[in-house]
Amino acid sequence: MSKQGIIGRVMQLARANVNAMIDSAEDPGMMLDQLVRDYSASISEAEHAIAQTIGNLRMIEDDQREDAKAAQQWGKKAQAASKKADELRAADNKKEADKFDDLARIALERQMTAENDVVTVQHSIDATNESVEKLKTGLDQMKIKLSDLKHKRNSLIARSRTARAQTQVHEAMKSVDIMDPTSEVSRFEEKVRREEARARGQEELAESSVDAQFDSLDDLDNKQEIESRLKALKAGRAAATTRSRQAVSH
């Protein structure tokens, strides 16, 4: 059963009006037994689905952390390449400087891709967390209903045994020979004891039994963003160099 199918069944059983189902059943005992089986099976499926979904969620979160780490690393590489380009340009080596500026652009483009992956994966994480919460909520409600169902079933069984015992007592009383009450009463008491013992035995026996998707960026917008970030890197470094020189001169 798919994850969505399990969620739907869990929520359906969690919202089910069990009392109305039992009241409308021709055989409440059979209905109770069937409901106990249905809820038990669905609880087992839900627990398995929750465990599997949480496992998938942790994998997605690991991937997101790797993307965030990659974005930081590409940012550092862009910074290093840009710095090297500035040093070569200052040494009047324009050709090599342009080469390292191109490397900086490539690093910035890959940084942007990794950043977009982080944002896109977050949507999958949010959706998966929502599914887990729905399953957990439905599972808790189903466990409560299963406990109530078992209690109702045991109560119904006990009432049935009591009624059967009362019928047997009534039938036995009608057959007592009033002319010889001692022997008949003695036999009746022994019969009742056997019935009580069998009822206790039956009672004891009963009780033991992501894929992540993202929109591609426009090529022109990518290049503009890359150039903007490259200029920002250079401007930041130039400002830092100016401040350093001013500090030395003072």
C-alpha positions, 0 to 999 in steps of 0.5 A: 500500500502506498504512503498516501493510501495508508494515510487515507485508511488511517485517517478514515479509521481514526474518524470512524463512528465505531459505536454506530457501526456496532449498533447497526450490525446484525451480529455485534460480536462478529462486527467487533471481531472484524473491527479489532482485526481491521484496526490491528492490521492498520496500526501495524501498517501505519507503524511501518509506514511511519518508520519508513517515512522518518527514515526517508526524511532523515536521508533527505535532511542529510542531502540538504546538509550536503548541499548547504556544505557544498554551497559554502565550499563553492563560495570559498573557492570563488573567493580564492579564485577572485583573490588570485585573479586580483593578485595576477592583474596587479602583477600585470598578468591579465591573461592569467587573471582573466583565467582565475576570474572565469574560475570564480564565475564557475564556482559562483554558478555552482554555489547558486545551484547548491543554494537552490537545491537547499531551498527545493529540498526544504519543500520535500522535508516540509511535506514529509514532516506533515505526512509523519504528523498525520500518521502519528495523530491517526495512529494514536486515535486508532490505538485508543479505539482499538482499546475501546473495541477490545473492552467492548468485545470482552464485555459482550462476551461476559454478558453472553456467558452470564445470559447463557448461565442464567438460562441453564440455571432456569432450565435446571430449576424446572427439572428439579424433582420436588419430591426428592429435592436433596439429590436433585439440588446436589446434582444441580450444584455439581452441574453449576460448578462444572459450568462455572469451571468451564466458563473460567477456563474459557475466559482464561483461554480468551485472555491468553490468546522527494524527488526534489524538483526546481525551476531552472534559472534563466541563463542571462539571469544566472550570468548577471547574478554571477557577475554581481557576486564577483563584483561584490567579492572584489569590492569587499576585498578592495575595501578590506585592502584600503582599510588595511593600508590606512591602518598601517599608515596611521 
